[in-house]
Amino acid sequence: MITPLQRYILAALSRAKYEFDENSKVYVASVSRLPGVVTQAKTIESAREELAEVIEDWVLLALQFGDSIPTMDGIKIPRVSSRKLAHA
């Protein structure tokens, strides 16, 4: 069974942009709706794998700090009180 977080990550990955940086010879992957979510790797596959991890970390940190998380293709991650996170 796929979790809401996994669905969100997949939706975010479907919006990812990948560019090859000629200077550093790496692929740069980002999701424009998620500030600071950027990775780089030697292959697109590696960039996508790393991007999935960064998206997950970004969402978990946003939850921890009570930041809003943008809806992604109709998938919304609701805010959680810091008390609930402390007991998780």
N, CA, C and O atoms as a GROMACS GRO file, in nm:
protein
  352
    1MET      N    1   0.083  -0.118   0.000
    1MET     CA    2   0.000   0.000   0.000
    1MET      C    3   0.088   0.125   0.000
    1MET      O    4   0.186   0.134   0.074
    2ILE      N    5   0.052   0.219  -0.082
    2ILE     CA    6   0.130   0.342  -0.094
    2ILE      C    7   0.076   0.446   0.005
    2ILE      O    8  -0.045   0.466   0.017
    3THR      N    9   0.167   0.511   0.073
    3THR     CA   10   0.129   0.610   0.173
    3THR      C   11   0.103   0.746   0.107
    3THR      O   12   0.144   0.768  -0.007
    4PRO      N   13   0.035   0.837   0.178
    4PRO     CA   14   0.016   0.971   0.122
    4PRO      C   15   0.150   1.041   0.093
    4PRO      O   16   0.162   1.113  -0.006
    5LEU      N   17   0.248   1.020   0.179
    5LEU     CA   18   0.379   1.081   0.155
    5LEU      C   19   0.441   1.025   0.028
    5LEU      O   20   0.498   1.101  -0.051
    6GLN      N   21   0.432   0.895   0.006
    6GLN     CA   22   0.486   0.837  -0.117
    6GLN      C   23   0.413   0.889  -0.240
    6GLN      O   24   0.475   0.915  -0.343
    7ARG      N   25   0.280   0.904  -0.230
    7ARG     CA   26   0.204   0.962  -0.343
    7ARG      C   27   0.250   1.104  -0.371
    7ARG      O   28   0.265   1.144  -0.486
    8TYR      N   29   0.273   1.180  -0.265
    8TYR     CA   30   0.319   1.318  -0.279
    8TYR      C   31   0.456   1.321  -0.348
    8TYR      O   32   0.478   1.401  -0.438
    9ILE      N   33   0.546   1.236  -0.304
    9ILE     CA   34   0.680   1.230  -0.363
    9ILE      C   35   0.671   1.197  -0.512
    9ILE      O   36   0.737   1.260  -0.594
   10LEU      N   37   0.589   1.099  -0.547
   10LEU     CA   38   0.573   1.062  -0.688
   10LEU      C   39   0.516   1.178  -0.770
   10LEU      O   40   0.558   1.202  -0.883
   11ALA      N   41   0.420   1.249  -0.712
   11ALA     CA   42   0.363   1.365  -0.782
   11ALA      C   43   0.468   1.474  -0.802
   11ALA      O   44   0.477   1.534  -0.909
   12ALA      N   45   0.548   1.498  -0.699
   12ALA     CA   46   0.654   1.598  -0.709
   12ALA      C   47   0.758   1.556  -0.813
   12ALA      O   48   0.805   1.639  -0.891
   13LEU      N   49   0.792   1.428  -0.814
   13LEU     CA   50   0.889   1.379  -0.913
   13LEU      C   51   0.836   1.396  -1.055
   13LEU      O   52   0.914   1.419  -1.148
   14SER      N   53   0.706   1.385  -1.073
   14SER     CA   54   0.650   1.401  -1.208
   14SER      C   55   0.660   1.546  -1.256
   14SER      O   56   0.650   1.572  -1.375
   15ARG      N   57   0.681   1.640  -1.163
   15ARG     CA   58   0.697   1.782  -1.198
   15ARG      C   59   0.844   1.824  -1.200
   15ARG      O   60   0.874   1.941  -1.226
   16ALA      N   61   0.934   1.732  -1.173
   16ALA     CA   62   1.076   1.765  -1.165
   16ALA      C   63   1.132   1.808  -1.300
   16ALA      O   64   1.087   1.763  -1.406
   17LYS      N   65   1.230   1.895  -1.293
   17LYS     CA   66   1.302   1.938  -1.412
   17LYS      C   67   1.445   1.888  -1.401
   17LYS      O   68   1.507   1.895  -1.294
   18TYR      N   69   1.497   1.837  -1.511
   18TYR     CA   70   1.633   1.784  -1.515
   18TYR      C   71   1.712   1.858  -1.622
   18TYR      O   72   1.666   1.873  -1.736
   19GLU      N   73   1.829   1.904  -1.585
   19GLU     CA   74   1.915   1.974  -1.680
   19GLU      C   75   2.057   1.919  -1.665
   19GLU      O   76   2.100   1.883  -1.555
   20PHE      N   77   2.128   1.914  -1.778
   20PHE     CA   78   2.267   1.871  -1.772
   20PHE      C   79   2.354   1.995  -1.764
   20PHE      O   80   2.345   2.084  -1.850
   21ASP      N   81   2.439   2.002  -1.662
   21ASP     CA   82   2.530   2.114  -1.645
   21ASP      C   83   2.661   2.080  -1.714
   21ASP      O   84   2.736   1.993  -1.668
   22GLU      N   85   2.688   2.148  -1.823
   22GLU     CA   86   2.809   2.121  -1.902
   22GLU      C   87   2.937   2.149  -1.823
   22GLU      O   88   3.036   2.078  -1.840
   23ASN      N   89   2.936   2.250  -1.738
   23ASN     CA   90   3.056   2.285  -1.663
   23ASN      C   91   3.096   2.177  -1.564
   23ASN      O   92   3.213   2.138  -1.557
   24SER      N   93   3.000   2.129  -1.487
   24SER     CA   94   3.033   2.030  -1.384
   24SER      C   95   3.006   1.887  -1.429
   24SER      O   96   3.038   1.792  -1.358
   25LYS      N   97   2.945   1.871  -1.548
   25LYS     CA   98   2.917   1.738  -1.606
   25LYS      C   99   2.827   1.653  -1.517
   25LYS      O  100   2.850   1.534  -1.499
   26VAL      N  101   2.725   1.717  -1.460
   26VAL     CA  102   2.627   1.646  -1.377
   26VAL      C  103   2.486   1.688  -1.419
   26VAL      O  104   2.466   1.792  -1.482
   27TYR      N  105   2.390   1.603  -1.383
   27TYR     CA  106   2.249   1.636  -1.402
   27TYR      C  107   2.199   1.707  -1.277
   27TYR      O  108   2.224   1.661  -1.165
   28VAL      N  109   2.130   1.816  -1.296
   28VAL     CA  110   2.072   1.892  -1.186
   28VAL      C  111   1.922   1.870  -1.192
   28VAL      O  112   1.859   1.890  -1.296
   29ALA      N  113   1.865   1.828  -1.080
   29ALA     CA  114   1.722   1.801  -1.072
   29ALA      C  115   1.661   1.892  -0.967
   29ALA      O  116   1.720   1.915  -0.861
   30SER      N  117   1.542   1.944  -0.998
   30SER     CA  118   1.475   2.032  -0.903
   30SER      C  119   1.324   2.024  -0.921
   30SER      O  120   1.273   1.977  -1.023
   31VAL      N  121   1.254   2.071  -0.818
   31VAL     CA  122   1.108   2.083  -0.822
   31VAL      C  123   1.080   2.228  -0.786
   31VAL      O  124   1.097   2.269  -0.672
   32SER      N  125   1.035   2.306  -0.884
   32SER     CA  126   1.023   2.451  -0.864
   32SER      C  127   0.924   2.488  -0.753
   32SER      O  128   0.941   2.593  -0.690
   33ARG      N  129   0.824   2.408  -0.727
   33ARG     CA  130   0.724   2.441  -0.624
   33ARG      C  131   0.776   2.414  -0.483
   33ARG      O  132   0.711   2.451  -0.385
   34LEU      N  133   0.893   2.351  -0.471
   34LEU     CA  134   0.950   2.320  -0.340
   34LEU      C  135   1.083   2.393  -0.326
   34LEU      O  136   1.186   2.343  -0.374
   35PRO      N  137   1.084   2.508  -0.263
   35PRO     CA  138   1.206   2.587  -0.252
   35PRO      C  139   1.322   2.510  -0.190
   35PRO      O  140   1.308   2.446  -0.085
   36GLY      N  141   1.436   2.517  -0.255
   36GLY     CA  142   1.556   2.452  -0.204
   36GLY      C  143   1.570   2.305  -0.238
   36GLY      O  144   1.670   2.243  -0.203
   37VAL      N  145   1.471   2.249  -0.306
   37VAL     CA  146   1.477   2.107  -0.342
   37VAL      C  147   1.552   2.095  -0.475
   37VAL      O  148   1.495   2.110  -0.583
   38VAL      N  149   1.682   2.068  -0.462
   38VAL     CA  150   1.770   2.056  -0.578
   38VAL      C  151   1.873   1.948  -0.548
   38VAL      O  152   1.926   1.940  -0.437
   39THR      N  153   1.902   1.866  -0.648
   39THR     CA  154   2.008   1.767  -0.634
   39THR      C  155   2.091   1.767  -0.761
   39THR      O  156   2.052   1.824  -0.863
   40GLN      N  157   2.206   1.703  -0.752
   40GLN     CA  158   2.287   1.683  -0.872
   40GLN      C  159   2.356   1.547  -0.864
   40GLN      O  160   2.396   1.502  -0.756
   41ALA      N  161   2.368   1.484  -0.980
   41ALA     CA  162   2.429   1.351  -0.985
   41ALA      C  163   2.481   1.326  -1.127
   41ALA      O  164   2.449   1.400  -1.220
   42LYS      N  165   2.560   1.223  -1.141
   42LYS     CA  166   2.622   1.193  -1.271
   42LYS      C  167   2.524   1.135  -1.372
   42LYS      O  168   2.546   1.144  -1.493
   43THR      N  169   2.414   1.074  -1.323
   43THR     CA  170   2.314   1.019  -1.414
   43THR      C  171   2.176   1.073  -1.376
   43THR      O  172   2.153   1.114  -1.263
   44ILE      N  173   2.084   1.071  -1.473
   44ILE     CA  174   1.948   1.115  -1.444
   44ILE      C  175   1.884   1.023  -1.340
   44ILE      O  176   1.812   1.069  -1.252
   45GLU      N  177   1.911   0.894  -1.351
   45GLU     CA  178   1.854   0.799  -1.256
   45GLU      C  179   1.898   0.830  -1.113
   45GLU      O  180   1.818   0.829  -1.020
   46SER      N  181   2.027   0.857  -1.097
   46SER     CA  182   2.078   0.891  -0.964
   46SER      C  183   2.021   1.023  -0.915
   46SER      O  184   1.990   1.038  -0.797
   47ALA      N  185   2.007   1.119  -1.005
   47ALA     CA  186   1.950   1.248  -0.968
   47ALA      C  187   1.805   1.230  -0.922
   47ALA      O  188   1.763   1.293  -0.825
   48ARG      N  189   1.731   1.144  -0.991
   48ARG     CA  190   1.590   1.119  -0.953
   48ARG      C  191   1.583   1.051  -0.816
   48ARG      O  192   1.500   1.088  -0.733
   49GLU      N  193   1.669   0.953  -0.792
   49GLU     CA  194   1.670   0.884  -0.662
   49GLU      C  195   1.702   0.981  -0.549
   49GLU      O  196   1.637   0.981  -0.445
   50GLU      N  197   1.803   1.064  -0.571
   50GLU     CA  198   1.841   1.162  -0.469
   50GLU      C  199   1.731   1.264  -0.450
   50GLU      O  200   1.704   1.308  -0.338
   51LEU      N  201   1.666   1.304  -0.560
   51LEU     CA  202   1.558   1.402  -0.551
   51LEU      C  203   1.443   1.348  -0.467
   51LEU      O  204   1.384   1.422  -0.388
   52ALA      N  205   1.410   1.222  -0.482
   52ALA     CA  206   1.304   1.161  -0.401
   52ALA      C  207   1.338   1.171  -0.252
   52ALA      O  208   1.250   1.201  -0.171
   53GLU      N  209   1.462   1.146  -0.217
   53GLU     CA  210   1.504   1.155  -0.077
   53GLU      C  211   1.497   1.299  -0.027
   53GLU      O  212   1.456   1.324   0.086
   54VAL      N  213   1.538   1.393  -0.110
   54VAL     CA  214   1.537   1.534  -0.070
   54VAL      C  215   1.393   1.582  -0.053
   54VAL      O  216   1.364   1.657   0.040
   55ILE      N  217   1.304   1.540  -0.142
   55ILE     CA  218   1.162   1.577  -0.129
   55ILE      C  219   1.107   1.526   0.004
   55ILE      O  220   1.040   1.599   0.077
   56GLU      N  221   1.135   1.400   0.035
   56GLU     CA  222   1.087   1.343   0.160
   56GLU      C  223   1.141   1.422   0.280
   56GLU      O  224   1.065   1.457   0.370
   57ASP      N  225   1.270   1.450   0.280
   57ASP     CA  226   1.330   1.528   0.389
   57ASP      C  227   1.266   1.666   0.399
   57ASP      O  228   1.239   1.715   0.508
   58TRP      N  229   1.243   1.729   0.283
   58TRP     CA  230   1.184   1.863   0.280
   58TRP      C  231   1.046   1.861   0.344
   58TRP      O  232   1.014   1.947   0.426
   59VAL      N  233   0.964   1.763   0.307
   59VAL     CA  234   0.829   1.752   0.362
   59VAL      C  235   0.835   1.728   0.513
   59VAL      O  236   0.762   1.793   0.589
   60LEU      N  237   0.920   1.638   0.557
   60LEU     CA  238   0.928   1.607   0.700
   60LEU      C  239   0.976   1.728   0.781
   60LEU      O  240   0.927   1.752   0.891
   61LEU      N  241   1.071   1.804   0.726
   61LEU     CA  242   1.115   1.924   0.795
   61LEU      C  243   1.006   2.030   0.797
   61LEU      O  244   0.987   2.099   0.898
   62ALA      N  245   0.934   2.044   0.686
   62ALA     CA  246   0.823   2.140   0.681
   62ALA      C  247   0.719   2.104   0.787
   62ALA      O  248   0.666   2.192   0.855
   63LEU      N  249   0.690   1.976   0.801
   63LEU     CA  250   0.596   1.932   0.904
   63LEU      C  251   0.648   1.964   1.044
   63LEU      O  252   0.574   2.012   1.130
   64GLN      N  253   0.776   1.937   1.065
   64GLN     CA  254   0.836   1.960   1.196
   64GLN      C  255   0.829   2.107   1.236
   64GLN      O  256   0.805   2.140   1.352
   65PHE      N  257   0.852   2.196   1.138
   65PHE     CA  258   0.853   2.339   1.168
   65PHE      C  259   0.719   2.407   1.147
   65PHE      O  260   0.706   2.528   1.167
   66GLY      N  261   0.619   2.330   1.107
   66GLY     CA  262   0.486   2.387   1.088
   66GLY      C  263   0.472   2.470   0.962
   66GLY      O  264   0.379   2.550   0.951
   67ASP      N  265   0.563   2.452   0.868
   67ASP     CA  266   0.557   2.526   0.742
   67ASP      C  267   0.450   2.468   0.652
   67ASP      O  268   0.415   2.350   0.662
   68SER      N  269   0.398   2.551   0.563
   68SER     CA  270   0.297   2.501   0.470
   68SER      C  271   0.366   2.420   0.360
   68SER      O  272   0.479   2.448   0.320
   69ILE      N  273   0.295   2.321   0.313
   69ILE     CA  274   0.346   2.232   0.208
   69ILE      C  275   0.252   2.247   0.089
   69ILE      O  276   0.132   2.222   0.102
   70PRO      N  277   0.304   2.288  -0.027
   70PRO     CA  278   0.215   2.309  -0.140
   70PRO      C  279   0.148   2.180  -0.187
   70PRO      O  280   0.208   2.073  -0.184
   71THR      N  281   0.023   2.194  -0.228
   71THR     CA  282  -0.048   2.081  -0.286
   71THR      C  283   0.022   2.042  -0.416
   71THR      O  284   0.064   2.128  -0.493
   72MET      N  285   0.033   1.913  -0.439
   72MET     CA  286   0.101   1.863  -0.558
   72MET      C  287   0.006   1.769  -0.632
   72MET      O  288  -0.022   1.659  -0.584
   73ASP      N  289  -0.042   1.812  -0.746
   73ASP     CA  290  -0.136   1.732  -0.827
   73ASP      C  291  -0.255   1.684  -0.743
   73ASP      O  292  -0.296   1.568  -0.753
   74GLY      N  293  -0.308   1.773  -0.662
   74GLY     CA  294  -0.425   1.741  -0.581
   74GLY      C  295  -0.394   1.668  -0.451
   74GLY      O  296  -0.484   1.639  -0.373
   75ILE      N  297  -0.267   1.639  -0.428
   75ILE     CA  298  -0.227   1.568  -0.306
   75ILE      C  299  -0.181   1.671  -0.204
   75ILE      O  300  -0.089   1.750  -0.228
   76LYS      N  301  -0.246   1.668  -0.090
   76LYS     CA  302  -0.214   1.764   0.016
   76LYS      C  303  -0.163   1.690   0.138
   76LYS      O  304  -0.219   1.589   0.180
   77ILE      N  305  -0.055   1.742   0.194
   77ILE     CA  306  -0.001   1.690   0.319
   77ILE      C  307  -0.045   1.787   0.428
   77ILE      O  308   0.001   1.901   0.432
   78PRO      N  309  -0.134   1.744   0.516
   78PRO     CA  310  -0.184   1.837   0.619
   78PRO      C  311  -0.076   1.868   0.723
   78PRO      O  312   0.012   1.787   0.751
   79ARG      N  313  -0.087   1.987   0.779
   79ARG     CA  314   0.003   2.024   0.889
   79ARG      C  315  -0.026   1.936   1.009
   79ARG      O  316  -0.139   1.893   1.031
   80VAL      N  317   0.078   1.909   1.085
   80VAL     CA  318   0.066   1.828   1.206
   80VAL      C  319   0.122   1.913   1.320
   80VAL      O  320   0.224   1.979   1.305
   81SER      N  321   0.054   1.910   1.432
   81SER     CA  322   0.104   1.988   1.546
   81SER      C  323   0.236   1.932   1.593
   81SER      O  324   0.261   1.812   1.580
   82SER      N  325   0.320   2.017   1.647
   82SER     CA  326   0.451   1.973   1.695
   82SER      C  327   0.436   1.872   1.808
   82SER      O  328   0.523   1.786   1.827
   83ARG      N  329   0.326   1.879   1.883
   83ARG     CA  330   0.302   1.783   1.989
   83ARG      C  331   0.284   1.642   1.932
   83ARG      O  332   0.336   1.546   1.987
   84LYS      N  333   0.208   1.631   1.823
   84LYS     CA  334   0.186   1.501   1.759
   84LYS      C  335   0.318   1.447   1.705
   84LYS      O  336   0.344   1.327   1.716
   85LEU      N  337   0.401   1.534   1.645
   85LEU     CA  338   0.530   1.487   1.592
   85LEU      C  339   0.621   1.439   1.706
   85LEU      O  340   0.694   1.341   1.690
   86ALA      N  341   0.617   1.507   1.818
   86ALA     CA  342   0.702   1.468   1.931
   86ALA      C  343   0.666   1.331   1.985
   86ALA      O  344   0.751   1.262   2.041
   87HIS      N  345   0.541   1.290   1.968
   87HIS     CA  346   0.495   1.162   2.018
   87HIS      C  347   0.497   1.053   1.912
   87HIS      O  348   0.461   0.939   1.939
   88ALA      N  349   0.539   1.088   1.792
   88ALA     CA  350   0.541   0.989   1.682
   88ALA      C  351   0.659   0.897   1.692
   88ALA      O  352   0.676   0.808   1.608
   0.00000   0.00000   0.00000
